[in-house]
Amino acid sequence: MTDLERDVDHVVRALRSGEVVVIPTDTVYGLAADPTSESAMKRLFELKERPEGVPVAVLVASVAQAEELIALTPAVRNLVDVHWPGALTVVGHSVGAELHLGSVDTVGVRLPDHGLIRACAEAFGPIAATSANRHGMPTITDPTELVEAFGDDVAVIIDGGVLDGTASTVVDATVEPIEVLRQGVVHLDLQN
């Protein structure tokens, strides 16, 4: 078994057990849980100290998985064709999946450029994730700090080394024209 296979196995087993995990992505470390489990998501919100009205995004393995969660309009498809896999989170209208993300009508979806995350989402399904830090605090980029902050409270912490700490760009695709909600790694000029 390779290191990647072992890490995927640990993450997927923990998610299936309703646990919260810490995983590295192509941008920042994420606190992650099963978005279909109300109890797992409640635990994630508690660990994050995140208000319930502030939704959590979902990481997917493919565009097909994203389409199970949000409607991909032609404009959105153009964006994801260019920027996925990558650091672009698209907030779209939910297509009805029963998720416990803090929002009923919309879902933020991202296809990361990270083999571990895509392998986990392929094996498990979409994974709810938010930056691994307390709400309103700086993003933790060093795995040793993650152990100090969350070590006893999460089932698994996957060490991906020190990450750059720049979050994904978030766009609102529920409006026309699409709006940038948070400028991150991907620089977009959607005024044209």
C-alpha positions as CSV (number, residue, x, y, z in Angstrom):
1,M,0.0,0.0,0.0
2,T,1.4,3.4,-1.0
3,D,1.4,6.4,1.3
4,L,-1.3,8.0,-0.8
5,E,-3.5,4.8,-0.5
6,R,-2.9,4.7,3.2
7,D,-3.8,8.4,3.7
8,V,-7.0,7.9,1.6
9,D,-7.9,4.9,3.6
10,H,-7.5,6.7,6.9
11,V,-9.5,9.7,5.8
12,V,-12.3,7.8,4.1
13,R,-12.7,5.5,7.1
14,A,-12.9,8.4,9.5
15,L,-15.4,10.2,7.3
16,R,-17.6,7.1,7.1
17,S,-17.5,6.9,10.9
18,G,-18.8,10.4,11.2
19,E,-15.5,11.9,12.3
20,V,-13.9,15.2,11.5
21,V,-10.4,15.1,9.8
22,V,-7.8,17.6,8.9
23,I,-6.5,17.4,5.3
24,P,-4.1,19.3,3.2
25,T,-5.4,20.8,0.0
26,D,-3.8,22.8,-2.9
27,T,-4.5,26.0,-0.9
28,V,-4.8,25.5,2.9
29,Y,-5.4,22.8,5.4
30,G,-9.1,21.9,5.8
31,L,-11.3,20.7,8.6
32,A,-13.4,18.1,6.7
33,A,-16.5,16.0,7.4
34,D,-19.3,14.1,5.7
35,P,-21.7,16.8,4.4
36,T,-24.6,14.4,4.5
37,S,-24.2,13.7,8.2
38,E,-25.9,16.2,10.5
39,S,-23.9,15.1,13.5
40,A,-20.5,15.2,11.7
41,M,-21.3,18.7,10.4
42,K,-22.4,19.9,13.8
43,R,-19.0,18.7,15.2
44,L,-17.2,20.5,12.3
45,F,-19.0,23.7,13.1
46,E,-18.2,23.3,16.8
47,L,-14.5,22.7,16.2
48,K,-14.3,25.7,13.8
49,E,-16.4,27.8,16.2
50,R,-18.2,28.9,13.1
51,P,-21.7,30.5,13.3
52,E,-24.3,28.2,11.7
53,G,-25.3,30.8,9.2
54,V,-21.8,30.8,7.6
55,P,-21.9,27.9,5.1
56,V,-19.1,25.4,4.4
57,A,-17.9,24.4,0.9
58,V,-17.7,21.0,-0.6
59,L,-14.6,19.4,-2.3
60,V,-15.3,17.1,-5.2
61,A,-13.4,14.6,-7.3
62,S,-14.8,15.6,-10.7
63,V,-17.0,18.0,-12.6
64,A,-19.6,15.2,-12.7
65,Q,-19.6,15.1,-8.9
66,A,-20.0,18.9,-8.9
67,E,-23.1,18.6,-11.1
68,E,-24.7,16.4,-8.5
69,L,-24.6,19.4,-6.1
70,I,-25.0,22.6,-8.2
71,A,-26.4,23.7,-11.5
72,L,-23.5,24.4,-13.9
73,T,-24.7,27.2,-16.3
74,P,-22.7,27.8,-19.4
75,A,-20.9,30.7,-17.7
76,V,-19.9,28.5,-14.8
77,R,-18.8,25.8,-17.1
78,N,-16.5,28.2,-18.9
79,L,-15.0,29.2,-15.5
80,V,-14.5,25.6,-14.3
81,D,-13.1,24.5,-17.7
82,V,-10.3,27.0,-17.2
83,H,-9.7,26.9,-13.4
84,W,-10.5,23.3,-12.3
85,P,-8.8,21.5,-10.9
86,G,-7.7,24.4,-8.9
87,A,-8.3,27.1,-6.3
88,L,-11.7,28.3,-7.5
89,T,-14.8,27.7,-5.3
90,V,-18.1,28.2,-7.2
91,V,-21.3,29.0,-5.2
92,G,-24.2,27.7,-7.2
93,H,-27.9,26.9,-6.7
94,S,-28.3,23.5,-5.0
95,V,-29.8,20.8,-7.2
96,G,-31.4,19.2,-4.2
97,A,-28.8,17.0,-2.5
98,E,-29.5,16.8,1.3
99,L,-26.4,18.5,2.8
100,H,-25.8,20.1,6.2
101,L,-23.6,22.9,5.1
102,G,-25.2,25.9,6.8
103,S,-27.1,26.9,3.6
104,V,-30.1,25.1,2.0
105,D,-30.4,26.9,-1.3
106,T,-26.7,27.2,-2.4
107,V,-23.6,25.1,-2.3
108,G,-20.0,26.2,-2.7
109,V,-18.1,23.6,-4.7
110,R,-14.4,23.2,-5.5
111,L,-12.4,20.6,-7.5
112,P,-8.9,20.9,-5.9
113,D,-5.7,20.4,-7.7
114,H,-4.6,17.9,-5.1
115,G,-4.4,14.1,-5.7
116,L,-5.1,13.1,-2.1
117,I,-8.3,15.2,-2.0
118,R,-9.6,14.0,-5.4
119,A,-8.8,10.4,-4.4
120,C,-10.7,10.8,-1.1
121,A,-13.7,12.4,-2.8
122,E,-13.6,9.7,-5.5
123,A,-13.7,7.0,-2.8
124,F,-16.1,8.7,-0.4
125,G,-18.1,11.2,-2.3
126,P,-18.2,15.0,-1.9
127,I,-16.4,16.2,1.3
128,A,-17.4,19.3,3.3
129,A,-14.3,21.4,4.1
130,T,-13.4,24.7,5.6
131,S,-10.0,26.1,6.5
132,A,-8.5,24.5,9.5
133,N,-8.6,27.3,12.0
134,R,-11.0,28.8,14.5
135,H,-13.5,31.2,12.9
136,G,-12.0,34.6,12.4
137,M,-8.5,33.5,13.2
138,P,-5.5,33.3,10.8
139,T,-5.2,30.2,8.7
140,I,-2.9,27.5,10.1
141,T,-0.3,26.5,7.6
142,D,2.0,24.4,9.7
143,P,1.0,20.8,10.6
144,T,2.6,21.0,14.1
145,E,0.2,23.9,14.8
146,L,-2.7,21.9,13.6
147,V,-1.8,19.1,16.0
148,E,-1.7,21.7,18.8
149,A,-5.1,23.3,17.8
150,F,-7.1,20.2,16.8
151,G,-5.0,17.1,17.7
152,D,-7.4,15.4,20.3
153,D,-10.5,16.7,18.6
154,V,-10.2,15.1,15.1
155,A,-9.8,11.5,14.0
156,V,-7.0,12.1,11.5
157,I,-4.5,14.8,10.6
158,I,-2.8,14.3,7.3
159,D,0.6,16.1,7.2
160,G,1.1,17.8,3.9
161,G,4.0,19.9,5.0
162,V,3.8,23.7,5.4
163,L,1.2,25.1,3.0
164,D,1.2,28.6,1.5
165,G,-2.0,29.6,3.3
166,T,-3.7,31.5,0.5
167,A,-7.4,30.5,0.2
168,S,-9.3,29.8,-2.9
169,T,-11.1,32.4,-4.9
170,V,-14.9,32.2,-4.3
171,V,-17.4,33.3,-6.9
172,D,-21.2,33.6,-6.7
173,A,-22.7,31.9,-9.7
174,T,-26.2,32.4,-8.5
175,V,-26.2,35.9,-10.0
176,E,-25.6,37.3,-13.4
177,P,-23.0,38.4,-14.0
178,I,-21.0,36.1,-11.8
179,E,-19.5,38.0,-8.8
180,V,-16.2,37.5,-6.9
181,L,-17.1,37.0,-3.2
182,R,-13.5,36.5,-2.1
183,Q,-10.3,37.1,-4.1
184,G,-7.9,34.3,-3.5
185,V,-5.3,32.3,-5.4
186,V,-7.2,32.6,-8.8
187,H,-7.3,36.2,-10.0
188,L,-10.5,36.8,-12.0
189,D,-11.7,39.9,-13.8
190,L,-15.4,39.1,-14.4
191,Q,-16.3,42.6,-15.5
192,N,-15.8,41.8,-19.2
